[in-house]
Amino acid sequence: MASSVVEVESGGSGMQIHTYGTGGASKSPAVIVIQEIFGVTDHIRDVASRFASAGFVAAAPDMYHREGNGVTVAYDDAPTGMGLRGKLSADDIKADVAATIEYLKNQPNVDSDNIGIVGYCFGGFVSYLSAAEVPGITAAAIYYGGGILPRPDAPADAPRILDQTADSINVPMIGFWGAEDGGIPIVNVDAIESTLKSKGKDYESHTYAGAGHGFFCDNRGSYNEAASKDAWARTLEFFKKHLS
């Protein structure tokens, strides 16, 4: 497997992109892998390498680049991660994803017509927003994306991103959720599904009993092996179907 770290310009600063591929000469579909609030950690890089092993070119952009290169946060320090995530506007997010797409489209081993995106936690929100508002995305996978609808403890006037963007979705999407996720209650999961399907969007949703937020990350205490393995298999099947 070939791997590299490149730097591209986004939002007025250099953004590192951790890229993994098979190293072959033929063109492959690509998957953009978006971090949790903890940054581009060893786990996120491992996930990207797993996508490469499955036949995709995988690219994990460092969306905290405005704070410096390689900024990561310990898993037991969520407040710091939330603070860093809170500094990023929707325009910042879209600029970073667009810069990653542009980078991939210029790589000789990437099938530029087939670029998917997957994200975890904060990255799940990024994946959703990109599917709605960033040109060049072909398919999107969302893992417990917070912020699509407000948290239960959010102010009454918190923005409802789903309502603002659902009409703009025009690519297939798949969502993965934990039934025990305190920040994303089942009522929100159901509302996302019902809203998208009522608008005729290509969306499938999977909720795992006994799983909480962050169930996919095998470096966190929230890891749920059964849910993680099932979601991974479904994610690969989804991208192989829609990125071809």
C-alpha positions in Angstrom: 0.0 0.0 0.0 1.2 3.5 -0.9 0.8 6.3 1.6 1.7 9.9 1.7 1.0 13.2 3.4 0.5 16.2 1.1 -0.3 19.8 1.8 -2.9 21.8 -0.1 -4.2 25.4 0.4 -7.6 25.8 2.1 -9.0 28.8 3.8 -5.7 30.7 3.6 -3.5 28.0 5.3 -1.9 24.7 4.4 -4.0 21.6 5.0 -2.4 18.2 5.3 -4.1 15.3 3.6 -3.2 11.8 4.6 -3.6 9.7 1.5 -3.6 5.9 1.0 -3.9 3.9 -2.1 -3.1 0.5 -3.7 -0.2 2.0 -5.6 -1.4 0.6 -8.9 -1.5 2.4 -12.2 -5.2 2.0 -12.8 -7.8 4.5 -11.7 -9.8 3.7 -8.5 -12.7 5.4 -6.8 -11.9 7.5 -3.8 -13.2 7.9 -0.3 -12.7 11.0 1.8 -12.4 10.1 5.5 -13.4 12.8 7.9 -12.2 12.9 11.5 -14.0 13.0 14.8 -13.7 16.0 17.1 -10.3 14.5 18.2 -8.5 15.2 14.9 -6.8 13.0 12.4 -5.8 10.4 15.0 -4.1 7.0 14.5 -7.6 5.5 14.4 -8.7 7.8 11.5 -5.5 7.0 9.6 -6.1 3.3 10.2 -9.6 3.6 8.8 -8.3 5.4 5.7 -5.7 2.6 5.2 -8.5 0.0 5.5 -10.4 1.7 2.7 -7.3 1.6 0.6 -6.9 -2.2 1.4 -10.5 -2.5 0.1 -9.6 -1.0 -3.3 -10.2 2.7 -2.8 -7.9 5.7 -2.8 -8.5 7.2 0.7 -7.8 10.7 1.8 -8.1 12.1 5.4 -7.9 15.9 5.5 -6.7 17.6 8.7 -9.6 19.9 9.3 -7.9 21.5 12.3 -5.1 22.9 10.1 -6.1 26.5 11.0 -4.7 25.6 14.5 -1.5 24.1 13.1 -0.5 20.8 11.5 -1.3 17.6 13.2 -3.5 18.9 16.0 -5.1 16.0 17.9 -7.1 15.8 21.2 -7.1 13.0 23.8 -10.2 10.9 23.8 -10.9 11.9 27.4 -10.8 15.6 26.5 -14.0 16.1 24.6 -14.5 19.7 25.7 -11.2 20.7 23.9 -12.3 18.8 20.8 -15.7 20.5 20.9 -14.0 23.9 21.2 -11.8 23.3 18.1 -14.8 22.0 16.2 -16.8 25.1 17.2 -14.2 27.3 15.5 -15.1 25.9 12.1 -17.8 27.5 10.2 -19.9 25.8 7.5 -17.9 27.7 4.9 -14.6 26.4 6.5 -15.9 22.9 6.4 -17.0 23.1 2.8 -13.8 24.7 1.7 -11.7 21.9 3.2 -13.8 19.2 1.6 -13.7 21.0 -1.8 -9.9 21.3 -1.5 -9.7 17.6 -0.9 -11.9 16.8 -3.8 -9.8 19.0 -6.0 -6.7 17.3 -4.9 -8.1 13.9 -5.6 -9.4 14.9 -9.0 -5.9 15.8 -10.0 -4.4 12.4 -9.0 -3.8 10.0 -11.9 -4.9 7.0 -10.0 -8.3 8.4 -9.0 -11.5 7.9 -10.8 -12.6 11.5 -10.5 -16.3 10.8 -11.2 -16.5 8.5 -8.2 -15.5 10.2 -4.9 -17.4 9.3 -1.8 -17.2 10.7 1.8 -17.5 9.1 5.2 -17.3 10.8 8.5 -17.5 10.0 12.2 -19.1 12.1 14.9 -18.2 15.7 13.8 -17.2 14.0 10.5 -20.6 12.5 10.1 -22.0 16.1 10.1 -19.3 17.0 7.6 -20.3 14.1 5.4 -23.9 15.1 5.4 -23.3 18.8 4.7 -20.9 17.9 1.9 -23.5 15.6 0.3 -25.9 18.6 0.3 -23.6 21.5 -0.6 -20.2 20.4 -2.0 -20.0 19.6 -5.7 -18.1 16.4 -6.6 -19.4 14.0 -4.0 -20.9 10.8 -5.4 -22.0 9.0 -2.3 -21.9 9.7 1.5 -21.8 7.6 4.7 -22.7 9.2 8.0 -21.6 7.7 11.3 -23.6 9.3 14.3 -23.3 12.8 12.8 -24.2 15.4 15.4 -25.6 18.7 14.4 -27.9 17.6 11.6 -30.6 18.2 14.0 -30.2 20.0 17.4 -29.2 18.0 20.5 -31.9 17.5 23.2 -30.2 20.1 25.4 -29.8 22.7 22.5 -31.5 26.1 22.7 -34.9 26.4 21.2 -33.5 28.6 18.3 -30.7 26.1 17.4 -30.4 25.8 13.6 -32.1 22.7 12.0 -29.5 22.0 9.3 -31.7 19.1 8.0 -34.5 21.5 7.2 -32.2 23.9 5.5 -30.4 21.3 3.3 -32.5 18.2 2.7 -33.8 19.4 -0.6 -30.2 19.8 -1.9 -29.3 16.2 -1.3 -28.9 14.4 -4.7 -26.5 11.5 -3.9 -27.0 8.2 -2.2 -26.5 8.3 1.6 -26.2 5.7 4.4 -26.4 6.4 8.1 -25.2 4.5 11.2 -26.5 5.3 14.6 -26.2 4.0 18.2 -29.5 3.5 20.0 -27.8 4.6 23.3 -26.3 7.8 21.9 -27.3 10.5 24.4 -26.5 13.3 22.0 -28.4 12.0 19.0 -31.7 10.5 20.3 -33.7 8.0 18.3 -36.3 10.7 17.6 -33.7 12.7 15.7 -32.5 9.6 13.8 -36.1 8.8 12.8 -36.7 12.4 11.8 -33.6 12.4 9.5 -34.8 9.2 7.8 -38.5 10.3 7.4 -37.6 13.7 6.1 -35.1 12.4 3.5 -37.4 9.6 2.4 -40.4 12.0 2.2 -38.4 14.0 -0.3 -37.5 11.0 -2.4 -33.8 10.9 -1.4 -31.8 7.6 -1.7 -31.1 7.0 2.0 -30.8 3.9 4.2 -30.4 4.0 8.0 -29.1 1.5 10.5 -29.4 1.8 14.3 -27.6 -0.6 16.6 -29.1 -1.6 19.9 -26.7 -1.3 22.8 -24.3 1.0 20.9 -23.6 4.5 21.9 -21.9 7.5 20.3 -18.4 6.6 18.9 -19.2 2.9 18.6 -17.0 2.5 15.6 -13.7 3.7 17.1 -11.8 0.7 18.5 -9.5 3.1 20.5 -12.4 4.4 22.6 -14.3 3.0 25.5 -17.5 3.4 23.5 -16.3 0.8 21.0 -19.0 -1.8 20.1 -17.4 -4.6 18.2 -20.6 -6.1 16.7 -22.0 -2.8 15.6 -18.6 -1.7 14.2 -18.1 -4.8 12.1 -21.6 -4.7 10.7 -21.4 -1.0 9.9 -18.0 -1.5 8.2 -19.3 -4.3 6.0 -22.3 -2.2 5.0 -20.2 0.8 4.3 -17.9 -1.1 2.0 -20.9 -2.7 0.2 -22.5 0.8 -0.1 -19.4 2.4 -1.6 -18.7 -0.5 -3.9 -22.2 -0.2 -5.2 -22.3 3.6 -5.7 -18.7 4.4 -6.6 -18.3 2.5 -9.8 
